[in-house]
């Protein structure tokens, strides 16, 4: 799977601009705050983590 750093950065920028907390986003996707934080920081790079990044980008239409 391709690298998802730019997608992770885009999500972090988006949630900061829209004042969406990581906790709220994690709750929405049924994940823990700690897990989502690790995903967005690039510490988790599993297939499931990358799929979550893509899902968030598509759901919020982050471009």
N, CA, C and O atoms as a GROMACS GRO file, in nm:
protein
  252
    1UNK      N    1   0.086  -0.118   0.000
    1UNK     CA    2   0.000   0.000   0.000
    1UNK      C    3   0.090   0.124   0.000
    1UNK      O    4   0.194   0.125   0.066
    2UNK      N    5   0.050   0.227  -0.073
    2UNK     CA    6   0.131   0.349  -0.077
    2UNK      C    7   0.138   0.418   0.059
    2UNK      O    8   0.055   0.394   0.147
    3UNK      N    9   0.237   0.501   0.075
    3UNK     CA   10   0.254   0.578   0.199
    3UNK      C   11   0.136   0.672   0.217
    3UNK      O   12   0.085   0.728   0.120
    4UNK      N   13   0.094   0.690   0.341
    4UNK     CA   14  -0.025   0.770   0.370
    4UNK      C   15   0.005   0.894   0.455
    4UNK      O   16  -0.085   0.950   0.517
    5UNK      N   17   0.130   0.935   0.456
    5UNK     CA   18   0.168   1.051   0.540
    5UNK      C   19   0.089   1.176   0.502
    5UNK      O   20   0.039   1.246   0.589
    6UNK      N   21   0.078   1.204   0.374
    6UNK     CA   22   0.007   1.325   0.332
    6UNK      C   23  -0.141   1.319   0.372
    6UNK      O   24  -0.200   1.421   0.407
    7UNK      N   25  -0.200   1.201   0.365
    7UNK     CA   26  -0.339   1.186   0.407
    7UNK      C   27  -0.356   1.207   0.556
    7UNK      O   28  -0.452   1.270   0.601
    8UNK      N   29  -0.262   1.154   0.633
    8UNK     CA   30  -0.267   1.172   0.778
    8UNK      C   31  -0.253   1.320   0.814
    8UNK      O   32  -0.324   1.370   0.902
    9UNK      N   33  -0.163   1.388   0.747
    9UNK     CA   34  -0.144   1.532   0.771
    9UNK      C   35  -0.270   1.610   0.732
    9UNK      O   36  -0.310   1.702   0.803
   10UNK      N   37  -0.331   1.572   0.621
   10UNK     CA   38  -0.453   1.640   0.577
   10UNK      C   39  -0.565   1.623   0.679
   10UNK      O   40  -0.641   1.717   0.705
   11UNK      N   41  -0.576   1.504   0.737
   11UNK     CA   42  -0.679   1.481   0.840
   11UNK      C   43  -0.650   1.566   0.962
   11UNK      O   44  -0.742   1.630   1.015
   12UNK      N   45  -0.526   1.569   1.008
   12UNK     CA   46  -0.492   1.650   1.125
   12UNK      C   47  -0.522   1.797   1.100
   12UNK      O   48  -0.576   1.865   1.188
   13UNK      N   49  -0.487   1.847   0.983
   13UNK     CA   50  -0.516   1.986   0.949
   13UNK      C   51  -0.667   2.011   0.949
   13UNK      O   52  -0.714   2.111   1.005
   14UNK      N   53  -0.741   1.921   0.888
   14UNK     CA   54  -0.886   1.935   0.880
   14UNK      C   55  -0.950   1.938   1.018
   14UNK      O   56  -1.031   2.026   1.047
   15UNK      N   57  -0.914   1.843   1.103
   15UNK     CA   58  -0.979   1.839   1.234
   15UNK      C   59  -0.939   1.959   1.320
   15UNK      O   60  -1.018   2.005   1.403
   16UNK      N   61  -0.819   2.010   1.301
   16UNK     CA   62  -0.779   2.132   1.373
   16UNK      C   63  -0.859   2.252   1.325
   16UNK      O   64  -0.906   2.332   1.406
   17UNK      N   65  -0.875   2.266   1.194
   17UNK     CA   66  -0.950   2.378   1.138
   17UNK      C   67  -1.097   2.374   1.177
   17UNK      O   68  -1.159   2.478   1.199
   18UNK      N   69  -1.152   2.254   1.186
   18UNK     CA   70  -1.295   2.238   1.216
   18UNK      C   71  -1.322   2.216   1.366
   18UNK      O   72  -1.436   2.193   1.406
   19UNK      N   73  -1.216   2.223   1.446
   19UNK     CA   74  -1.228   2.203   1.592
   19UNK      C   75  -1.294   2.070   1.627
   19UNK      O   76  -1.380   2.063   1.715
   20UNK      N   77  -1.252   1.965   1.558
   20UNK     CA   78  -1.298   1.830   1.587
   20UNK      C   79  -1.191   1.763   1.672
   20UNK      O   80  -1.074   1.760   1.633
   21UNK      N   81  -1.229   1.711   1.786
   21UNK     CA   82  -1.130   1.647   1.872
   21UNK      C   83  -1.100   1.506   1.823
   21UNK      O   84  -1.183   1.441   1.759
   22UNK      N   85  -0.981   1.460   1.853
   22UNK     CA   86  -0.944   1.323   1.819
   22UNK      C   87  -1.037   1.227   1.892
   22UNK      O   88  -1.072   1.122   1.838
   23UNK      N   89  -1.076   1.262   2.013
   23UNK     CA   90  -1.167   1.177   2.090
   23UNK      C   91  -1.301   1.162   2.018
   23UNK      O   92  -1.354   1.051   2.009
   24UNK      N   93  -1.355   1.271   1.967
   24UNK     CA   94  -1.482   1.265   1.894
   24UNK      C   95  -1.469   1.182   1.767
   24UNK      O   96  -1.556   1.101   1.736
   25UNK      N   97  -1.361   1.204   1.695
   25UNK     CA   98  -1.338   1.130   1.572
   25UNK      C   99  -1.320   0.981   1.602
   25UNK      O  100  -1.374   0.896   1.531
   26UNK      N  101  -1.247   0.950   1.706
   26UNK     CA  102  -1.225   0.811   1.744
   26UNK      C  103  -1.358   0.745   1.782
   26UNK      O  104  -1.384   0.631   1.743
   27UNK      N  105  -1.441   0.816   1.856
   27UNK     CA  106  -1.572   0.763   1.895
   27UNK      C  107  -1.657   0.735   1.773
   27UNK      O  108  -1.724   0.632   1.766
   28UNK      N  109  -1.654   0.824   1.677
   28UNK     CA  110  -1.732   0.809   1.555
   28UNK      C  111  -1.696   0.681   1.480
   28UNK      O  112  -1.782   0.616   1.421
   29UNK      N  113  -1.568   0.646   1.482
   29UNK     CA  114  -1.520   0.528   1.409
   29UNK      C  115  -1.503   0.405   1.499
   29UNK      O  116  -1.451   0.303   1.454
   30UNK      N  117  -1.547   0.415   1.623
   30UNK     CA  118  -1.542   0.300   1.712
   30UNK      C  119  -1.401   0.260   1.752
   30UNK      O  120  -1.373   0.143   1.777
   31UNK      N  121  -1.312   0.358   1.760
   31UNK     CA  122  -1.172   0.334   1.797
   31UNK      C  123  -1.141   0.410   1.926
   31UNK      O  124  -1.214   0.500   1.965
   32UNK      N  125  -1.033   0.372   1.991
   32UNK     CA  126  -0.991   0.446   2.109
   32UNK      C  127  -0.918   0.572   2.067
   32UNK      O  128  -0.863   0.580   1.956
   33UNK      N  129  -0.916   0.671   2.155
   33UNK     CA  130  -0.844   0.795   2.127
   33UNK      C  131  -0.697   0.765   2.104
   33UNK      O  132  -0.636   0.821   2.012
   34UNK      N  133  -0.639   0.678   2.187
   34UNK     CA  134  -0.497   0.645   2.176
   34UNK      C  135  -0.466   0.581   2.040
   34UNK      O  136  -0.365   0.614   1.977
   35UNK      N  137  -0.552   0.490   1.996
   35UNK     CA  138  -0.530   0.424   1.867
   35UNK      C  139  -0.534   0.526   1.754
   35UNK      O  140  -0.446   0.527   1.668
   36UNK      N  141  -0.637   0.610   1.753
   36UNK     CA  142  -0.650   0.708   1.645
   36UNK      C  143  -0.533   0.806   1.646
   36UNK      O  144  -0.483   0.846   1.541
   37UNK      N  145  -0.490   0.846   1.764
   37UNK     CA  146  -0.376   0.935   1.775
   37UNK      C  147  -0.252   0.870   1.711
   37UNK      O  148  -0.179   0.935   1.637
   38UNK      N  149  -0.230   0.743   1.739
   38UNK     CA  150  -0.115   0.672   1.682
   38UNK      C  151  -0.128   0.660   1.530
   38UNK      O  152  -0.028   0.668   1.458
   39UNK      N  153  -0.249   0.640   1.482
   39UNK     CA  154  -0.272   0.633   1.338
   39UNK      C  155  -0.238   0.766   1.273
   39UNK      O  156  -0.166   0.771   1.174
   40UNK      N  157  -0.290   0.875   1.329
   40UNK     CA  158  -0.269   1.007   1.269
   40UNK      C  159  -0.125   1.054   1.281
   40UNK      O  160  -0.079   1.133   1.198
   41UNK      N  161  -0.053   1.007   1.381
   41UNK     CA  162   0.089   1.042   1.397
   41UNK      C  163   0.179   0.953   1.314
   41UNK      O  164   0.300   0.977   1.306
   42UNK      N  165   0.123   0.850   1.251
   42UNK     CA  166   0.202   0.761   1.167
   42UNK      C  167   0.273   0.651   1.243
   42UNK      O  168   0.358   0.582   1.187
   43UNK      N  169   0.239   0.633   1.368
   43UNK     CA  170   0.300   0.525   1.447
   43UNK      C  171   0.237   0.390   1.414
   43UNK      O  172   0.303   0.287   1.425
   44UNK      N  173   0.112   0.391   1.375
   44UNK     CA  174   0.042   0.271   1.330
   44UNK      C  175   0.035   0.278   1.177
   44UNK      O  176  -0.024   0.370   1.122
   45UNK      N  177   0.094   0.180   1.111
   45UNK     CA  178   0.096   0.179   0.965
   45UNK      C  179   0.046   0.046   0.910
   45UNK      O  180   0.085   0.004   0.801
   46UNK      N  181  -0.040  -0.018   0.985
   46UNK     CA  182  -0.095  -0.146   0.942
   46UNK      C  183  -0.196  -0.124   0.829
   46UNK      O  184  -0.235  -0.011   0.801
   47UNK      N  185  -0.237  -0.232   0.767
   47UNK     CA  186  -0.338  -0.223   0.663
   47UNK      C  187  -0.466  -0.160   0.719
   47UNK      O  188  -0.527  -0.075   0.655
   48UNK      N  189  -0.505  -0.203   0.839
   48UNK     CA  190  -0.627  -0.149   0.901
   48UNK      C  191  -0.614   0.001   0.929
   48UNK      O  192  -0.710   0.076   0.910
   49UNK      N  193  -0.497   0.044   0.973
   49UNK     CA  194  -0.474   0.186   0.999
   49UNK      C  195  -0.482   0.266   0.870
   49UNK      O  196  -0.544   0.373   0.866
   50UNK      N  197  -0.420   0.216   0.765
   50UNK     CA  198  -0.424   0.285   0.636
   50UNK      C  199  -0.565   0.290   0.580
   50UNK      O  200  -0.605   0.391   0.520
   51UNK      N  201  -0.640   0.184   0.598
   51UNK     CA  202  -0.780   0.183   0.553
   51UNK      C  203  -0.863   0.284   0.631
   51UNK      O  204  -0.952   0.347   0.574
   52UNK      N  205  -0.834   0.300   0.759
   52UNK     CA  206  -0.905   0.400   0.841
   52UNK      C  207  -0.874   0.540   0.790
   52UNK      O  208  -0.964   0.624   0.781
   53UNK      N  209  -0.748   0.567   0.758
   53UNK     CA  210  -0.710   0.698   0.703
   53UNK      C  211  -0.790   0.725   0.575
   53UNK      O  212  -0.846   0.833   0.558
   54UNK      N  213  -0.794   0.628   0.486
   54UNK     CA  214  -0.868   0.645   0.361
   54UNK      C  215  -1.018   0.665   0.387
   54UNK      O  216  -1.082   0.746   0.320
   55UNK      N  217  -1.072   0.593   0.483
   55UNK     CA  218  -1.215   0.604   0.516
   55UNK      C  219  -1.247   0.745   0.568
   55UNK      O  220  -1.346   0.805   0.528
   56UNK      N  221  -1.164   0.796   0.658
   56UNK     CA  222  -1.187   0.931   0.711
   56UNK      C  223  -1.179   1.034   0.599
   56UNK      O  224  -1.262   1.125   0.592
   57UNK      N  225  -1.079   1.021   0.512
   57UNK     CA  226  -1.064   1.114   0.400
   57UNK      C  227  -1.188   1.112   0.311
   57UNK      O  228  -1.238   1.218   0.271
   58UNK      N  229  -1.238   0.993   0.280
   58UNK     CA  230  -1.356   0.982   0.196
   58UNK      C  231  -1.481   1.032   0.267
   58UNK      O  232  -1.562   1.104   0.207
   59UNK      N  233  -1.499   0.996   0.393
   59UNK     CA  234  -1.619   1.037   0.466
   59UNK      C  235  -1.632   1.189   0.480
   59UNK      O  236  -1.741   1.244   0.471
   60UNK      N  237  -1.518   1.256   0.502
   60UNK     CA  238  -1.520   1.401   0.520
   60UNK      C  239  -1.484   1.475   0.392
   60UNK      O  240  -1.480   1.598   0.389
   61UNK      N  241  -1.458   1.400   0.285
   61UNK     CA  242  -1.420   1.457   0.155
   61UNK      C  243  -1.307   1.558   0.170
   61UNK      O  244  -1.315   1.671   0.122
   62UNK      N  245  -1.202   1.513   0.237
   62UNK     CA  246  -1.084   1.596   0.260
   62UNK      C  247  -1.001   1.595   0.133
   62UNK      O  248  -0.961   1.489   0.084
   63UNK      N  249  -0.976   1.712   0.080
   63UNK     CA  250  -0.900   1.721  -0.046
   63UNK      C  251  -0.786   1.816  -0.032
   63UNK      O  252  -0.711   1.837  -0.127
   0.00000   0.00000   0.00000
